[in-house]
């Protein structure tokens, strides 16, 4: 590896763990011949500053997803509460008959009770003091205590298909696809919140292309690997079109990719026409 400024590189390494950075320079390595015990070498022309450029891009990528997750999560809370309360009353979430899997429902209510009991939020304290006879607050209040992952599980467990479809329509997605998208987005959110590498990661949750006749999102030629981030980027842009019209998220994503020359979009399994699709 070469350095434009060794002193500055040493300064960087006092704040960024060597082991953490190593994941970003693996693509720049040339593996030794099979069976060789020699150490790996870097491709000619590899500079430490290229690694830092890739590291900075990954940070921007995480921040972009955290921004998008906030809007998706708030919209999902709102729709889950609105649809279920309108159909089944303020305590819709406490009624097992509204949900498909009763065990999952019990676990969800138990988790909600735990979060409600320990919450220091003003709205939670207000309901604890004024409505102590309620097991949990009304759903539009309880929903504010649920994380994206928990909201995803509640959504998946809704009993009536029509209720799930009403919620999913707000995001411009089929209900089944929204469920898969929320699972993938929850993983991306957790990785981002814990400062884990998002760039070039293979996600454990699959996000396939939806059926081709359902929406503009569903053109399979736009989707690549079910385990790579590109599908999630496209789906997130589509969701934001519906819940946050006029957003700049796609533009900022495209600019982040353009600004960092070390980013190899092919290794991230981007569609060849990715600039058109993220526009």
N, C-alpha and C positions, 0 to 999 in steps of 0.2 A: 504494500500500500504506500502511496505517496502522499505528501502533505504540501499544501500551499503555505501553511503557517503552522509549524510544529508547536510553538508556544500556545497558540490559540487552541490547538487540538488538545493539548494537555489540560488546558483550562476547562474545555468541554467535558473531558473525562473525569473531572472532579465532581461534576454535577449529573452526569449521565453514566450509569453503570456500564462497564465494558460488556458484560454478559447481555444486557438489554440491547446494546447497539449491534451485537453480533448477528442477531436475526436479520438486520437490515443490510449487512454486507455479504450474507450468504450468496445472493445472486451474482455478486461480483467475483466469486471464487472460481477457480479452475480446479476441479477435483483431480487428484493424482491418478495415474494408471491403475487399473484393477489389480489388487494384490500388493500394491506398493505401500510401504510404511512411511513414505515421505509426507510432510505436512502439505496441506492445501496451499496453493498460491493464488494471488489475485491476478485477474486479467491485466494486461498491460494498459497503463493509463488510468488505473483506478485511484482516485483521490479520496482521502478522508472526508473532504468537503462534499463529495457526492453522497456519502453515507448520511451525513448530517442533513443534506437536502431532502433525502428520502424520509428521514426521521421527522423533519418538519412537516412534510406533506402528510404523513400519517397522523400527526397531531391535528392538522386542519381537517382531515377526513373525520376524525372522531368528533371534533367540535361541530362540524356540519351535521352529523347525525344526532348529536345531543340536541341541537337546535330543532331539528325536524321531529324528534321523539316528543319533545315538549308539546308541540302542536297536535300530533297524532294522539298522544295520551289524553290531553285535555278534551279533545273532540270525542274520543271513545268514552270517557267518563260521562260526558254530557249526554251522548246518545244512549248509552246503556241505561242510565237513570231515567231519561225521558221516556223511552219506549216501554220499559218494564213498569214504571210508575203509572203511566197512562193506561196501561192494560190491566195491571193487577194491584194497584194501590201503593202507598208510600212504603209498605213493608214487603214489597214484592220479593226482595232478596232473601227474606226469611221463610218463604213458603216453598217447601221441597217440591211440591207439585209443578212448580214453574221451571224445573230443571230436569235434565235428562238423567244424570248420574247422581243418585242420592248420597253416596259416600263422598264424592267430590264436593257436593253441596255442603255437607256437614263440615268437611275440612275447611272449606272457604269461609263459612260462618264463624268457625272457631278462630281462624286466622284474623278475621275482621274484628271479632270480640277482643282479641289480644291487642291489636293495634289501637282500637278505640280506648281500651283501658289504660294504655300507656301514653296516649297522645297528649302533647302539651299545647296543641293548636287551640286557639281561642274558640273556634266553632265547636270543637269536641268538648272542651270544658263547659261551655254554655249548655250543651245538651245533657251532659252528665249531671249538672247542677239543677237544671230546670225540668228535665224530662227523665228523671231517674227510674221511672217505671218502664221505660222502653228498653228492650234488650239491646238494640242498636239504634242509631238515629235513622231517620228516613233515608231511602236509598240515595237521593240526590246529595245527602250529606255523607253517608257511608262511602260513596264512590270516591270521595276526595281522600280517603285513607288507603285506597288500593294502588299498588304499583302497577306498572304496565304489564308485568308478568302475571299478576293476579287478575287484572282486568281481562287479559287474554284467556285465562282459565274460566272466568265467569262467562265470558262471551261464548266460548266453545261449549259450555254446559247448558246454555239456554235450551229449554225444551222444545218450543215451537219454532219450526223453520221460518215461518213468516216473520217472527220477531227478529231473528238474526238477519234476515234479508233486509228488513227495514233499516237496521243499523248499518249494514254493509253498503246499502245504496248511497248513504251519505259520503262514503269513501270512493264511490264509483267502482266497486268490486263485487264479484259474487261472494256470498257468505263463506263458502268453503275456502276460497282463495284468501279472503280477509283473515280467516283463522290461521292459515299457514303464514301469511305475511306478518301477523302480529307475533307469532312464535319466533320467526327469523329476526324481526326487529327487536324483540326483547333480548335476544342473544347479542345483537350488535350494540344495543344500548348498554348492556352489562359490560361488554368488552371496552366500550368507550368510557364509561364512568369509572372503570378501574384502570384506565390508562394502558390497556393491553394493546398489542399490535392488531390493527384492523387491516392495514394494507396487506394484500396478497394472502390473506387467510382463507382457508377452506372452512366454511361454516358447517357445524354439525347438523343444523336444521336445513332441510331442503326447501327451496322456494322454486317450484316448477312454473312453467308457463300455464296460465289458465286456458280453458277451451277456446278455440280460435273464433267462435261466433258470439262471444259475450261482450266484448268491449274493445276499444282501440288499444287498450293495454295488452290485449290477448294475442297480438300477432307474434307467433312463435319465432319468426325469423329475428325478432328483436332480443330474444333471450338466449343466453349461453348456458354455462354449467349451472346446475341446480344448487351447487354448494358454494359458488363464488358470489362476490358482493354485487356484481353488476345488476342482477335481477332485483336486488333490494334497493339499489339506487333508482332504477326505473320505477319500481312500484311506489317508492317514497315520493318521487316527483309527481306521480299520478295522484296519489292521495292528497298531497299538498295543493294540487290544482283544484281539488274539490273543496277542501276545508279551509284553505288559506289563499284565495284568489289574489293574484298579483304578487305572489311570493317571489323572492330572488334566489331561492335555494338551488335550482338547476344552474343558473348563471354562475353562482359562487362555486359550485362543484366543478363546473367546466373550467373556470378560471384557476382553481387550485391545481387541476391536472395540467393546465397549460403552463403554469408558473414554475413547475418543478421538473426540470429536464431529466432528473434521475429516475422518474417514474416510468416504468415499462408497463403500459396498459395491456399489452399482449400477455404478459405473465399473470395479470389479474383476470384474464379470460374475458376481456371486454369485447363487445361486438365490433367488427371492423369499422362500422359506421357509427361509432359511439358518440361522436360530436353532434351528429344530426339527431340522434335519439335523446341525448341530454341537452335539449334546447327548448 
